[in-house]
Amino acid sequence: MLFSERPGHLGELARETALGGAELLVVVGGDGSVNEVANGLVALDERPPLAIVPRGTGWDFVRTFGIPRSIEQAAEVALRGDTRTIDLGRAAYRAWDGTEAVSVFANVASAGMSGAIAQRANETTKALGGKASYLWATFAVFSRWAATEVELDVDGERRSGRMFDIVVANGKFFGGGMKICPDAEPDDGLLDVLTIGDVTKGDLVRTMPKIYRGTHLPHPKAELLRGRAVTLTSSSALPVELDGEQPGTTPVRFDVLPRALSLRVPIAP
């Protein structure tokens, strides 16, 4: 068993273990841990399957696949589950130090308010659990956030205007259980792109319960697009979020990496 000692270390350990001939990698952690491991494996020609024993707070990545939270049941999936080959997303963005950077994400990326929400949730106590932490952070950030003028291109289909958020999804869930892109399929070779326009506090209050159920679409101030390549520029720099982490800002380009990761999932009924 190997333990992470610093940010990014899990990716290094995953890469070294895979190069050493490991036949299965088991990650004990949350979405951030999965993100680090995916970034460590993506450049390899041969990548062993990944199994997850969910810990942490949000549990969002595993929700799409029905991977159980119980340690015993998750271990059973790791040992005897099916192997599903899924896509990854890749983001090219401006790092906080101003340099150009590239990272992959396994679950959901975004640019705009949700990046600030994830940062707020990460900086505060999560003693009440992921759902409560992200819900509190959502309303705290929304109260002082303003929509930004953005230019969006999804496989040549262009949108522009004032937006609060642009969500780029490989999986269905983010934010501690919000089913933000309910029809996203992590192995279809496409990214689901949800634009969130200039919403009001009333819009948010009315829509939030529906987001957790995945029944919020269609919505008059949101639009769902799908594509393989997504570019986003904005009138002012917006925080970019990848699997709950905040590595930098816009401008950003997202691409899909088809069939880039093998994952142990429960056996289909």
Sine and cosine of phi, psi and omega as CSV:
sin_phi,cos_phi,sin_psi,cos_psi,sin_omega,cos_omega
0.00,0.00,0.71,-0.70,-0.03,-1.00
-0.90,-0.43,0.59,-0.81,-0.06,-1.00
-0.87,-0.50,0.66,-0.75,0.06,-1.00
-0.96,0.29,0.66,-0.76,-0.02,-1.00
-0.91,-0.41,-0.17,0.99,-0.05,-1.00
-0.25,-0.97,0.29,-0.96,0.05,-1.00
-0.83,0.55,0.72,-0.69,-0.01,-1.00
1.00,0.05,-0.20,0.98,-0.08,-1.00
-0.92,0.38,-0.56,0.83,0.00,-1.00
-0.87,0.50,-0.61,0.80,0.04,-1.00
-0.89,0.45,-0.66,0.75,0.04,-1.00
-0.90,0.44,-0.69,0.72,0.00,-1.00
-0.90,0.44,-0.66,0.75,0.00,-1.00
-0.89,0.45,-0.69,0.72,0.00,-1.00
-0.90,0.44,-0.73,0.69,-0.01,-1.00
-0.89,0.45,-0.65,0.76,-0.02,-1.00
-0.93,0.36,-0.64,0.76,0.04,-1.00
-0.90,0.43,-0.69,0.72,0.03,-1.00
-0.91,0.42,-0.41,0.91,0.04,-1.00
-0.99,0.16,-0.02,1.00,0.09,-1.00
0.98,-0.20,0.22,0.98,0.00,-1.00
-0.86,0.50,0.64,-0.77,0.00,-1.00
-0.99,-0.10,-0.27,0.96,0.02,-1.00
-0.42,-0.91,0.71,-0.70,0.10,-0.99
-0.94,-0.34,0.77,-0.63,0.02,-1.00
-0.93,-0.37,0.88,-0.48,-0.01,-1.00
-0.98,-0.19,0.82,-0.57,0.10,-1.00
-0.97,-0.25,0.97,-0.24,-0.07,-1.00
0.21,-0.98,-0.23,-0.97,-0.05,-1.00
-0.95,-0.31,-0.36,-0.93,-0.07,-1.00
-0.88,0.47,-0.59,0.80,0.03,-1.00
-0.90,0.43,-0.60,0.80,0.04,-1.00
-0.92,0.40,-0.69,0.72,0.05,-1.00
-0.87,0.49,-0.65,0.76,0.02,-1.00
-0.87,0.49,-0.72,0.69,0.00,-1.00
-0.88,0.47,-0.69,0.73,-0.02,-1.00
-0.91,0.41,-0.68,0.74,0.03,-1.00
-0.86,0.51,-0.66,0.75,0.03,-1.00
-0.92,0.38,-0.50,0.86,0.05,-1.00
-0.96,0.28,-0.47,0.88,-0.09,-1.00
-1.00,-0.07,-0.39,0.92,-0.27,-0.96
-0.88,0.48,-0.50,0.87,-0.04,-1.00
-0.99,0.12,-0.11,0.99,-0.05,-1.00
-0.99,0.13,0.56,-0.83,0.07,-1.00
-0.96,0.28,-0.61,0.80,0.02,-1.00
-0.90,-0.43,0.86,-0.51,-0.05,-1.00
-0.84,-0.54,0.87,-0.49,0.03,-1.00
-0.93,0.38,0.41,-0.91,0.06,-1.00
-0.87,0.49,0.43,-0.90,0.00,-1.00
-0.92,-0.40,0.75,-0.66,0.14,-0.99
-0.90,-0.44,0.48,-0.88,-0.09,-1.00
-0.79,-0.61,0.77,-0.63,0.22,-0.98
-0.96,-0.27,0.97,-0.24,-0.19,-0.98
-0.93,0.36,0.81,-0.59,0.20,-0.98
-0.78,-0.63,-0.27,-0.96,0.01,-1.00
0.99,0.12,-0.46,-0.89,-0.18,-0.98
-0.87,-0.50,-0.73,0.69,-0.19,-0.98
-0.98,0.19,-0.61,0.79,-0.03,-1.00
0.86,0.50,0.35,0.94,-0.20,-0.98
-0.96,0.29,-0.71,0.70,-0.04,-1.00
-0.86,0.51,-0.71,0.70,-0.09,-1.00
-0.94,0.34,-0.37,0.93,-0.03,-1.00
-0.88,0.48,-0.63,0.78,-0.02,-1.00
-0.86,0.51,-0.53,0.85,-0.12,-0.99
-0.97,-0.23,-0.06,1.00,-0.03,-1.00
0.94,0.34,0.42,0.91,0.06,-1.00
-0.95,0.33,0.82,-0.57,-0.12,-0.99
-0.94,0.33,0.46,-0.89,0.02,-1.00
-0.99,0.16,-0.42,0.91,0.02,-1.00
-0.88,0.48,0.74,-0.67,0.00,-1.00
-0.86,0.51,-0.70,0.71,-0.04,-1.00
-0.90,0.43,-0.70,0.72,-0.02,-1.00
-0.94,0.34,-0.61,0.79,0.05,-1.00
-0.91,0.42,-0.61,0.79,0.05,-1.00
-0.90,0.44,-0.60,0.80,0.05,-1.00
-0.90,0.44,-0.65,0.76,0.07,-1.00
-0.89,0.45,-0.67,0.74,0.00,-1.00
-0.87,0.50,-0.63,0.77,-0.07,-1.00
-0.99,0.14,-0.64,0.77,-0.20,-0.98
-0.77,-0.63,0.14,0.99,-0.03,-1.00
-0.97,0.25,0.12,-0.99,0.12,-0.99
-0.97,0.24,0.35,-0.94,0.09,-1.00
-0.94,-0.33,0.84,-0.55,-0.02,-1.00
-0.89,-0.45,0.77,-0.64,0.02,-1.00
-1.00,-0.05,0.84,-0.55,-0.10,-0.99
-0.85,-0.52,0.23,-0.97,0.06,-1.00
-0.99,0.12,0.29,-0.96,0.25,-0.97
-0.84,-0.54,0.36,-0.93,0.17,-0.98
-0.97,-0.22,0.48,-0.88,0.05,-1.00
-0.82,-0.57,0.69,-0.73,-0.01,-1.00
-0.83,-0.55,0.76,-0.65,0.14,-0.99
-0.92,-0.38,0.87,-0.49,-0.20,-0.98
-0.58,-0.81,0.01,-1.00,0.06,-1.00
-0.99,-0.14,0.90,-0.45,0.01,-1.00
-0.93,0.37,0.26,-0.97,-0.06,-1.00
-0.88,0.47,-0.42,0.91,0.02,-1.00
-1.00,0.06,0.09,1.00,0.05,-1.00
1.00,-0.05,-0.14,0.99,0.01,-1.00
-0.99,0.12,0.29,-0.96,0.07,-1.00
-0.99,0.11,0.67,-0.74,-0.05,-1.00
-0.66,-0.75,0.40,-0.92,0.02,-1.00
-0.72,-0.70,0.74,-0.67,0.06,-1.00
-0.61,-0.79,0.34,-0.94,0.11,-0.99
-0.96,-0.27,0.32,-0.95,0.10,-0.99
-0.70,-0.71,0.53,-0.85,-0.04,-1.00
-0.99,-0.12,-0.50,0.86,-0.17,-0.98
-0.92,-0.39,-0.99,0.13,-0.09,-1.00
-0.66,-0.75,0.66,-0.75,0.14,-0.99
-0.88,-0.47,0.26,-0.97,0.04,-1.00
-0.33,-0.94,0.24,-0.97,0.12,-0.99
-0.64,-0.77,0.80,-0.60,-0.03,-1.00
0.82,-0.57,-0.62,-0.79,-0.14,-0.99
-0.88,0.47,-0.59,0.81,-0.07,-1.00
-0.92,0.39,-0.45,0.90,0.11,-0.99
-0.90,0.43,-0.67,0.74,0.05,-1.00
-0.93,0.37,-0.56,0.83,0.04,-1.00
-0.91,0.42,-0.71,0.70,0.01,-1.00
-0.88,0.48,-0.66,0.75,0.02,-1.00
-0.90,0.43,-0.68,0.74,0.02,-1.00
-0.89,0.46,-0.69,0.72,0.01,-1.00
-0.90,0.43,-0.63,0.78,-0.01,-1.00
-0.93,0.36,-0.45,0.90,-0.06,-1.00
-1.00,0.03,-0.11,0.99,-0.03,-1.00
-0.90,-0.43,0.22,-0.98,0.00,-1.00
-0.90,0.44,0.60,-0.80,0.06,-1.00
-0.91,-0.40,0.50,0.87,-0.05,-1.00
-0.88,0.47,-0.46,0.89,-0.01,-1.00
-1.00,0.05,0.01,1.00,0.00,-1.00
0.98,-0.18,0.24,-0.97,-0.08,-1.00
-0.90,0.44,-0.70,0.72,-0.06,-1.00
-0.87,0.49,-0.76,0.65,-0.02,-1.00
-0.91,0.42,-0.64,0.77,-0.01,-1.00
-0.89,0.45,-0.72,0.69,-0.01,-1.00
-0.95,0.32,-0.57,0.82,0.02,-1.00
-0.91,0.42,-0.70,0.71,0.04,-1.00
-0.88,0.47,-0.70,0.72,-0.02,-1.00
-0.91,0.42,-0.58,0.82,0.01,-1.00
-0.86,0.51,-0.77,0.64,-0.03,-1.00
-0.95,0.32,-0.55,0.84,0.02,-1.00
-0.91,0.42,-0.69,0.73,-0.01,-1.00
-0.96,0.27,-0.66,0.75,-0.04,-1.00
-0.86,0.51,-0.57,0.82,-0.07,-1.00
-0.88,0.47,-0.36,0.93,-0.03,-1.00
-0.82,-0.57,0.16,0.99,-0.04,-1.00
-1.00,-0.06,0.55,-0.84,0.07,-1.00
-0.84,-0.54,0.60,-0.80,0.05,-1.00
-0.89,0.45,0.51,-0.86,-0.08,-1.00
-0.85,-0.53,0.58,-0.82,0.09,-1.00
-0.94,0.34,0.82,-0.58,-0.03,-1.00
-0.76,-0.66,0.38,-0.92,0.14,-0.99
-0.85,-0.53,0.83,-0.55,-0.11,-0.99
-0.82,-0.57,0.69,-0.73,0.07,-1.00
-0.75,-0.66,0.84,-0.54,0.03,-1.00
-0.86,-0.52,0.98,-0.22,-0.05,-1.00
0.77,0.64,0.66,0.75,0.04,-1.00
1.00,0.01,-0.15,0.99,0.05,-1.00
-1.00,-0.01,0.86,-0.51,-0.18,-0.98
-0.95,-0.30,0.59,-0.81,0.09,-1.00
-0.67,-0.74,0.54,-0.84,0.08,-1.00
-0.55,-0.84,0.36,-0.93,0.02,-1.00
0.60,-0.80,-0.08,-1.00,0.00,-1.00
-0.99,0.11,0.83,-0.56,-0.05,-1.00
-0.70,-0.71,0.51,-0.86,0.10,-0.99
-1.00,0.07,-0.58,0.82,-0.16,-0.99
-0.37,-0.93,0.50,-0.86,0.19,-0.98
-0.77,-0.64,0.89,-0.45,-0.03,-1.00
-0.97,-0.23,0.76,-0.65,0.00,-1.00
-0.87,-0.49,0.95,-0.32,-0.24,-0.97
-0.91,-0.42,0.71,-0.70,0.24,-0.97
-0.99,-0.17,-0.68,0.74,0.10,-0.99
-0.99,-0.17,-0.02,-1.00,-0.13,-0.99
-1.00,-0.03,-0.47,0.88,-0.23,-0.97
-0.90,-0.44,0.52,-0.86,0.26,-0.97
-0.43,-0.90,0.05,-1.00,0.09,-1.00
0.89,0.45,0.58,0.81,0.06,-1.00
0.96,0.28,0.57,0.82,0.10,-1.00
0.91,-0.42,0.08,1.00,0.07,-1.00
-0.96,0.27,0.84,-0.54,0.00,-1.00
-1.00,0.06,0.95,0.31,-0.24,-0.97
-0.95,0.32,-0.58,0.81,0.04,-1.00
-0.80,-0.60,0.99,0.17,-0.19,-0.98
-0.90,0.44,-0.35,0.93,-0.02,-1.00
-0.98,-0.21,0.11,0.99,0.01,-1.00
-0.90,0.43,0.71,-0.71,0.06,-1.00
-0.86,-0.51,0.86,-0.51,-0.13,-0.99
-0.97,0.24,0.14,0.99,0.03,-1.00
-0.71,-0.71,0.42,0.91,-0.02,-1.00
-0.99,-0.15,0.05,1.00,0.01,-1.00
0.96,0.27,0.24,0.97,-0.02,-1.00
-0.74,-0.67,0.42,-0.91,0.15,-0.99
-0.96,-0.27,0.72,-0.69,0.11,-0.99
-1.00,0.08,0.81,-0.59,-0.08,-1.00
-0.89,-0.46,0.90,-0.43,-0.03,-1.00
-0.94,-0.34,0.86,-0.51,0.08,-1.00
-0.99,-0.11,0.69,-0.73,0.03,-1.00
-0.87,-0.49,0.91,-0.41,-0.13,-0.99
-0.98,0.19,-0.40,-0.92,-0.10,-1.00
-0.99,0.15,0.98,0.20,-0.08,-1.00
-0.99,0.12,0.37,-0.93,0.04,-1.00
-0.98,-0.21,0.17,-0.99,0.06,-1.00
-0.87,0.49,-0.61,0.79,0.05,-1.00
-0.89,0.45,-0.65,0.76,0.07,-1.00
-0.85,0.53,-0.71,0.71,-0.05,-1.00
-0.90,0.43,-0.73,0.69,-0.03,-1.00
-0.88,0.48,-0.68,0.73,-0.03,-1.00
-0.94,0.33,-0.54,0.84,-0.13,-0.99
-1.00,-0.01,-0.44,0.90,-0.12,-0.99
-0.81,0.59,-0.73,0.68,0.02,-1.00
-0.86,0.51,-0.56,0.83,0.01,-1.00
-0.94,0.35,-0.54,0.84,-0.01,-1.00
-0.89,0.46,-0.66,0.75,0.01,-1.00
-0.91,0.42,-0.48,0.88,0.03,-1.00
-1.00,0.02,-0.22,0.98,-0.05,-1.00
0.97,0.25,0.46,0.89,-0.02,-1.00
-0.91,-0.42,0.35,0.94,-0.10,-1.00
-0.99,0.10,-0.17,0.99,-0.01,-1.00
-0.94,-0.35,0.59,-0.81,0.00,1.00
-0.96,0.28,0.39,-0.92,0.01,-1.00
-0.66,-0.75,0.65,-0.76,-0.07,-1.00
-0.89,0.45,-0.36,0.93,-0.02,-1.00
-0.93,-0.36,0.33,0.94,0.03,-1.00
-0.68,-0.73,0.44,-0.90,0.06,-1.00
-0.61,-0.80,0.66,-0.75,0.03,-1.00
-0.95,-0.31,0.82,-0.57,0.07,-1.00
-0.86,-0.51,0.31,-0.95,0.08,-1.00
-0.69,-0.72,0.60,-0.80,0.02,-1.00
-0.11,-0.99,0.06,-1.00,0.00,-1.00
-0.99,-0.12,-0.41,0.91,-0.04,-1.00
-0.70,-0.71,0.74,-0.67,-0.07,-1.00
-0.74,-0.67,0.81,-0.58,0.11,-0.99
-0.87,-0.49,0.58,-0.81,-0.08,-1.00
-0.61,-0.79,0.81,-0.59,0.16,-0.99
-0.83,-0.56,0.37,-0.93,-0.07,-1.00
-0.58,-0.82,0.40,-0.92,-0.04,-1.00
-0.92,0.40,-0.44,0.90,0.15,-0.99
-0.67,-0.74,0.40,-0.91,-0.09,-1.00
-0.89,0.46,0.78,-0.63,0.05,-1.00
-0.94,-0.33,0.62,-0.78,0.03,-1.00
-0.91,0.41,0.68,-0.73,0.07,-1.00
-0.98,-0.18,0.71,-0.71,-0.02,-1.00
-0.86,-0.51,0.73,-0.68,0.03,-1.00
-0.78,-0.62,0.93,-0.36,0.01,-1.00
0.79,0.61,0.63,0.77,0.05,-1.00
1.00,0.04,-0.10,0.99,0.04,-1.00
-0.98,-0.19,0.41,-0.91,-0.05,-1.00
-0.85,-0.53,1.00,0.07,-0.11,-0.99
-1.00,0.06,-0.19,0.98,-0.04,-1.00
0.09,-1.00,-0.48,-0.88,-0.14,-0.99
-0.68,-0.73,0.11,-0.99,0.18,-0.98
-0.94,0.35,0.36,-0.93,0.10,1.00
-0.95,0.33,0.47,-0.88,-0.09,-1.00
-0.57,-0.82,0.55,-0.84,0.13,-0.99
-0.82,-0.57,0.74,-0.67,0.06,-1.00
-0.92,-0.39,0.67,-0.74,0.09,-1.00
-0.73,-0.68,0.43,-0.90,0.09,-1.00
-1.00,-0.09,0.64,-0.77,0.10,-0.99
-0.94,-0.35,0.99,-0.11,-0.11,-0.99
-0.90,0.43,0.66,-0.75,0.14,-0.99
0.78,0.63,0.76,0.65,-0.12,-0.99
-0.99,-0.14,-0.19,0.98,-0.08,-1.00
-0.57,-0.82,0.71,-0.71,0.10,-1.00
-0.99,-0.16,0.71,-0.70,-0.14,-0.99
-0.73,-0.68,0.71,-0.71,0.10,-0.99
-0.98,0.18,0.80,-0.60,-0.03,-1.00
-0.76,-0.65,0.30,-0.95,0.04,-1.00
-0.86,0.52,0.53,-0.85,0.04,-1.00
-0.90,0.43,0.75,-0.66,-0.03,-1.00
-0.90,0.44,0.67,-0.74,0.00,-1.00
-0.92,0.40,0.00,0.00,0.00,0.00
